Amino acid sequence: MMPSDALDDAAFDRLQQSARDHLWLHFSRMGSYETAEVPVIVRGDGAYIYDARGKRYLDGLAGLFVSQLGHGRTELAEAAAKQASELAFFPLWSYAHPKSIELAERVANYAPGDLNRVFFTSGGGEAVETAWKLAKNYFKLTGKPMKHKVISRAIAYHGTTHGALSITGLPELKQQFEPLVPSTFRVPNTNIYRAPIHGDDPVAFGRWAADQIAVAIEQEGPETVAAVFLEPVQNAGGCFPPPPGYFERVREICDQYDVLLVSDEVICAYGRLGHMFGAERYGYQPDMITCAKGLTSGYAPLGAMIASDRLMEPFLQGNASFAHGYTFGGHPVSAAVALTNLDIFERERINEHVRDTEGEFRATLEKLLDLPLVGDVRGDGYFYGIELVKDKTTKETFNDEESERLLRGFLSKALFDAGLYCRADDRGDPVIQLSPPLICDQSHFDEMEQILRSVLTEAETKL
């Protein structure tokens, strides 16, 4: 008997052909689908997703670091339908609607310090664009027009639009789109597993890594640097947490040189690290926060740039205007979904759940350290990377051909076939990333570990 989610053969074949003929998938090698099926996900329920053949998978990546509350939440769908029936759309271009006002206040109340000004976007990349444009505009209005440059970290990902991609520290993602926006510069990230110095002393390593920001500012000229963009836990490369004291030192450096600290929390905000914002977890005060994804748990697209009162102040004078915006930024339906999403966060104590269970998640994943392929398990909250190595003793990594064969030639498909949706990637060194819905528990952690153990054990025979 066919599973209830499964399409019949004729409908499945039609969908496959239509996908091949018309749908351009993101970050995908489209030529690979000439001989392979396009994976088609038709339904979600809790921590699980189901494909067009009726097969169930554990969503080990929360879609794309998005589905904080899991799938199939009818309360969120109902909030969207109710708002759409009342006011489906109106722009925030010189006008407002109630849900945008309510959500701006709600987000501002969660944000640390005086981050009280919320500029809504459609998603994370747009939030990063907004933050950079605001930084440049702010300094022009306050008599420092030369301040326009941005510093970010090696291997860091900040988005795909021209500005956000310019801030991104992944050369292979940028080369085919160059020339990009000039005036962005890279400093070392906080991957202590690959630390070039102080690898046995997290405090010293954190101080060194932070100080490289000061070095970069001095090299470029403090009068030209506007902002530093940093994720609380860096995503690309495989979940690099900050060493002790790192952000405290970064804040000191930014204050010293009058440089804005932007906390890019498109992934890390809204419970991923057990707090509404990662800056709260690590105890630092940014000048701006960029966020998206978990703000609605993916039930509608929405992002935001949250700025301090100081950054808004020049725009409250005379005829000044921040000449920037997006048609769908702060969309009424998305804002309504976000408000309901945050209601559920509070009602079900989602952040507390993550903090209460993150130790068990880490301990379960660390069991994999007994495998020859697993060199490092790192992360915080419900956000982890597992780095794969050729030699655990020397930390020798795989060359490009070996990484291609391991990740794309075997692991990505094998993990999915085994019932686990996650990410096997080599932006940086080869890693498997896990970022499950925040409703998960020990049974889900165990399921992830068992699938990973089985597939990674088989992978050893493929090398």
C-alpha positions in Angstrom: 0.0 0.0 0.0 1.3 3.4 -0.9 2.2 5.8 2.0 -0.3 8.6 2.4 2.2 11.3 1.4 3.3 9.4 -1.8 2.3 10.5 -5.2 1.3 7.9 -7.8 3.9 7.1 -10.4 2.3 9.3 -13.1 2.0 12.4 -10.9 5.6 11.8 -9.6 7.0 11.6 -13.1 5.1 14.7 -14.2 6.5 16.7 -11.2 10.1 15.5 -11.9 9.9 16.5 -15.5 8.4 19.9 -14.7 11.2 20.5 -12.2 13.9 19.6 -14.7 12.3 21.8 -17.3 11.5 24.9 -15.3 12.7 25.1 -11.7 16.1 26.6 -11.1 17.3 25.3 -7.7 19.5 27.4 -5.5 23.2 26.6 -5.0 22.7 23.4 -7.0 24.5 21.6 -9.8 21.5 21.5 -12.2 23.3 19.1 -14.6 23.3 16.4 -11.9 19.5 16.1 -12.2 19.7 14.8 -15.8 20.2 11.3 -14.4 19.0 11.8 -10.8 15.6 12.6 -9.2 15.0 16.0 -7.8 14.3 15.5 -4.1 10.7 16.8 -3.6 9.5 17.4 0.0 5.7 17.5 0.3 5.0 17.7 4.0 6.4 18.4 7.4 5.3 17.3 10.9 7.2 18.3 14.0 10.9 17.4 13.5 10.3 15.3 10.4 9.7 16.0 6.7 8.2 13.6 4.0 9.1 13.3 0.3 6.9 12.7 -2.7 7.5 9.0 -2.4 6.2 9.0 1.2 9.6 8.5 2.9 10.2 10.2 6.3 13.4 12.1 7.2 14.6 13.7 10.4 15.0 17.4 9.6 18.5 17.8 11.1 19.0 21.3 9.6 15.6 22.9 10.5 15.1 23.5 6.7 18.0 25.9 6.5 18.5 27.0 10.1 14.9 28.2 10.0 12.2 25.9 11.3 12.7 26.6 15.1 9.2 25.3 16.1 9.1 22.4 13.7 6.7 21.7 10.9 2.9 21.6 10.7 2.1 24.2 13.3 -1.5 25.1 12.4 -1.5 28.0 14.8 1.0 29.8 12.6 -0.9 29.0 9.4 -4.1 30.3 11.0 -2.4 33.5 12.0 -1.3 34.0 8.4 -4.8 33.3 7.0 -6.4 35.6 9.5 -4.1 38.5 8.7 -4.4 37.9 4.9 -8.2 38.1 5.2 -7.9 41.5 7.0 -4.9 43.2 5.2 -2.9 41.0 2.9 -0.4 43.7 1.9 0.6 47.3 2.5 4.1 48.7 2.3 6.1 50.4 5.0 7.0 53.2 2.6 5.8 56.2 4.7 2.9 54.2 6.0 2.5 51.6 8.7 0.2 48.8 9.7 -0.6 47.5 13.2 1.3 44.2 13.0 4.5 45.9 11.9 4.3 48.3 14.8 3.5 45.5 17.3 6.3 43.4 16.0 8.9 46.2 16.0 8.1 46.9 19.7 8.3 43.2 20.5 11.6 42.7 18.8 13.1 45.8 20.3 12.1 44.7 23.7 14.0 41.4 23.2 17.1 43.1 21.8 19.9 44.0 24.1 20.6 47.5 25.3 19.3 50.4 23.3 18.7 48.5 20.1 15.2 50.0 19.8 14.9 50.7 16.1 13.7 47.9 13.8 13.9 48.1 10.0 12.1 45.1 8.4 13.3 43.3 5.3 12.2 40.2 3.4 15.2 38.1 4.6 18.7 37.9 5.9 20.7 39.0 3.0 18.6 42.2 2.8 19.1 42.8 6.5 22.9 42.7 6.0 22.6 45.1 3.0 20.5 47.4 5.2 23.1 47.3 8.0 26.0 48.2 5.7 24.0 51.0 4.0 23.0 52.4 7.4 26.6 52.4 8.6 27.7 54.4 5.6 24.8 56.8 5.7 25.1 57.3 9.4 28.8 58.4 9.2 28.0 60.7 6.3 25.4 62.4 8.3 27.6 62.7 11.4 30.6 64.3 9.7 32.7 61.3 9.0 32.0 60.7 5.3 35.2 58.6 4.7 34.0 55.8 6.9 32.6 53.2 4.5 34.8 50.1 4.8 33.7 46.8 6.3 35.7 44.1 8.1 34.5 40.5 8.3 36.0 37.1 9.0 37.6 34.5 6.7 35.2 31.9 5.4 32.2 33.8 6.9 29.0 33.8 4.9 26.8 36.9 5.1 24.5 36.6 2.0 24.3 36.6 -1.8 23.3 40.1 -2.8 26.2 42.2 -4.2 26.8 44.0 -0.9 26.3 41.0 1.4 28.4 38.8 -0.9 31.2 41.4 -0.8 31.2 41.1 3.0 31.2 37.2 2.7 34.6 35.7 3.2 34.3 32.7 0.8 36.3 33.4 -2.4 34.8 30.5 -4.3 31.3 32.0 -3.9 32.4 35.4 -5.1 34.7 34.9 -8.1 32.1 34.4 -10.8 30.3 37.6 -9.7 33.2 39.9 -9.4 33.8 42.8 -9.5 31.8 43.2 -6.3 31.4 46.2 -4.0 34.9 47.3 -3.0 36.2 48.2 0.5 35.7 44.9 2.4 38.5 43.2 4.3 39.0 39.9 6.1 40.4 38.9 9.5 40.9 35.5 11.0 37.9 33.5 12.3 37.7 31.7 15.6 38.3 28.1 14.5 40.6 27.1 17.4 40.8 23.6 15.9 42.8 25.1 13.0 44.3 27.9 15.1 47.6 29.2 13.6 48.7 30.3 17.1 47.6 29.7 20.7 45.7 26.5 19.7 46.1 25.2 23.3 44.9 28.4 25.0 41.4 29.5 24.2 41.7 32.8 26.0 45.0 33.8 24.3 43.6 32.6 21.0 40.5 34.7 21.4 42.5 37.8 22.3 44.8 37.3 19.3 41.8 36.8 16.9 40.1 39.9 18.2 43.3 42.0 18.0 43.6 41.2 14.3 40.5 43.4 13.9 42.4 46.3 15.4 45.4 45.5 13.1 43.0 45.6 10.0 41.5 48.9 11.1 44.9 50.4 11.6 46.1 49.1 8.2 43.0 50.6 6.4 42.9 53.8 8.5 40.4 54.2 11.3 38.9 57.2 9.5 37.8 54.9 6.7 36.3 51.8 8.5 32.6 51.9 9.2 31.7 48.5 10.6 32.7 45.0 11.6 30.3 42.2 10.7 30.5 39.1 13.0 28.2 36.1 13.6 28.0 35.0 17.3 28.8 31.5 16.1 30.2 31.5 12.6 28.3 29.3 10.3 30.4 28.6 7.2 33.4 26.4 8.0 31.4 24.5 10.5 30.1 26.4 13.6 33.0 28.3 15.2 32.0 29.5 18.7 33.7 32.6 20.1 36.6 31.9 22.5 36.3 33.4 26.0 36.8 37.1 26.1 36.6 37.5 22.3 33.6 39.7 21.9 34.5 41.7 25.0 37.8 42.6 23.3 36.0 43.3 19.9 33.7 45.7 21.6 36.7 47.6 23.1 38.3 47.8 19.7 35.1 49.1 18.0 34.7 51.7 20.7 38.3 52.8 20.4 38.1 53.4 16.7 34.5 54.5 16.4 33.6 51.4 14.3 30.1 49.9 14.5 29.8 46.3 15.6 27.1 44.4 13.6 26.0 41.1 15.0 24.9 39.0 12.1 22.3 36.7 13.7 20.4 35.6 10.7 21.1 32.0 11.9 21.9 32.5 15.6 18.9 34.6 16.7 15.5 33.3 18.0 16.5 30.4 20.1 19.2 28.7 18.0 21.7 29.4 20.9 19.1 29.2 23.6 18.5 33.0 23.7 16.5 35.4 21.5 19.9 36.8 20.4 23.4 35.3 20.4 24.8 38.6 21.7 22.9 37.9 24.9 24.4 34.5 25.2 28.0 35.8 24.8 27.5 39.0 26.7 28.3 41.7 24.2 26.5 44.8 23.0 26.3 45.3 19.3 25.3 48.5 17.5 23.2 46.6 15.0 21.7 43.1 14.8 20.7 41.5 11.5 18.2 38.6 11.8 15.6 36.6 9.8 14.9 32.8 9.5 13.7 31.9 13.0 11.8 35.1 13.4 8.8 33.4 11.8 10.1 29.8 12.1 9.9 29.8 8.3 6.1 30.0 8.0 6.5 33.3 6.1 9.6 35.2 4.9 10.8 38.1 7.1 14.1 39.7 8.2 15.1 42.7 10.2 17.9 45.1 10.9 17.8 46.3 14.5 19.7 49.5 15.3 20.6 51.5 18.3 18.9 54.7 19.1 22.2 56.5 18.4 22.1 55.3 14.8 18.5 56.5 14.3 19.2 60.0 15.8 20.6 61.7 12.7 17.5 60.6 10.7 15.2 62.3 13.2 16.6 65.7 12.3 15.1 68.0 9.6 14.6 66.5 6.1 17.0 63.5 6.6 15.7 60.2 5.2 17.2 56.7 5.0 16.5 56.2 1.3 16.3 52.5 1.4 13.5 49.9 1.5 11.9 46.7 0.2 8.5 46.1 -1.2 7.8 43.1 1.1 9.8 44.3 4.1 7.5 43.9 7.2 4.8 42.3 5.2 1.6 42.2 7.2 1.1 38.4 6.9 4.8 37.8 7.8 4.6 40.1 10.8 1.4 38.4 12.1 3.1 35.0 11.8 6.2 36.4 13.6 4.1 37.7 16.5 2.4 34.3 16.9 5.7 32.5 16.6 7.1 34.6 19.5 4.0 33.9 21.5 4.7 30.2 21.1 8.4 30.7 22.1 7.3 32.2 25.4 4.4 29.9 26.0 6.4 26.7 25.4 9.6 28.1 26.9 11.6 27.3 23.8 14.8 29.1 24.8 14.8 27.4 28.2 14.3 24.0 26.5 17.4 24.6 24.3 19.5 25.6 27.3 18.2 22.6 29.3 19.0 20.1 26.6 22.0 21.5 24.7 24.4 19.6 26.9 22.7 16.3 26.0 22.9 17.3 22.3 26.6 18.0 22.5 27.3 14.8 24.5 25.4 12.7 22.0 27.3 14.2 19.0 30.6 13.8 20.8 30.1 10.1 20.9 31.1 10.2 17.2 34.6 11.3 18.2 35.5 7.6 18.4 35.2 7.4 14.6 38.4 7.7 12.6 36.8 10.3 10.2 35.6 12.7 13.0 38.2 15.2 14.0 36.2 17.8 15.9 32.7 18.4 17.2 32.0 22.1 17.9 29.1 24.5 18.4 26.6 25.7 21.0 22.9 25.5 21.6 21.3 23.6 18.7 24.0 24.5 16.2 26.8 22.1 15.6 29.5 21.3 13.1 31.3 18.0 12.8 34.7 18.3 11.0 35.9 15.3 9.0 39.6 14.6 8.8 41.9 12.3 7.0 44.2 11.8 10.0 43.0 12.6 13.5 46.5 12.8 15.0 47.8 15.3 12.6 44.4 16.9 11.7 45.3 16.4 8.1 42.3 17.4 5.9 41.2 16.0 2.5 42.4 17.5 -0.8 39.8 18.9 -3.2 39.3 15.6 -5.1 39.0 13.6 -1.9 36.5 16.1 -0.4 34.4 16.0 -3.6 34.3 12.2 -3.5 33.5 12.1 0.2 30.9 14.8 0.5 29.1 15.0 -2.8 30.1 11.6 -4.1 28.9 9.8 -1.1 27.9 11.5 2.2 25.2 13.9 1.1 23.1 11.3 -0.7 23.9 8.5 1.8 22.8 10.6 4.8 19.6 11.6 3.1 18.9 8.0 1.9 19.4 6.9 5.6 16.7 9.3 6.7 18.7 12.4 7.9 18.4 15.8 6.2 21.5 17.8 7.1 24.4 19.6 5.4 27.7 18.0 4.2 29.8 20.9 3.0 33.4 22.0 2.4 33.2 25.8 2.6 36.4 25.7 4.5 37.3 22.2 5.7 34.8 19.2 5.2 32.1 19.3 7.8 28.6 18.0 8.5 26.3 20.6 10.0 23.4 20.0 12.3 20.8 22.6 13.3 17.6 20.8 14.2 14.2 22.3 15.2 14.3 23.6 18.7 11.6 21.2 19.8 13.9 18.2 19.5 14.7 15.9 22.4 17.0 13.0 23.3 15.2 10.6 20.9 16.0 12.9 18.0 19.6 13.4 19.1 20.0 9.6 19.3 18.5 9.1 15.9 20.9 11.7 14.4 23.9 10.0 16.1 22.9 6.5 14.9 22.5 7.6 11.3 25.7 9.6 11.3 27.6 6.7 12.9 26.3 4.2 10.3 27.0 6.4 7.3 30.4 7.7 8.5 31.5 4.1 9.2 30.6 3.2 5.6 32.3 6.3 4.3 35.6 5.1 5.6 35.4 2.2 3.1 34.9 4.7 0.2 38.2 6.6 0.7 
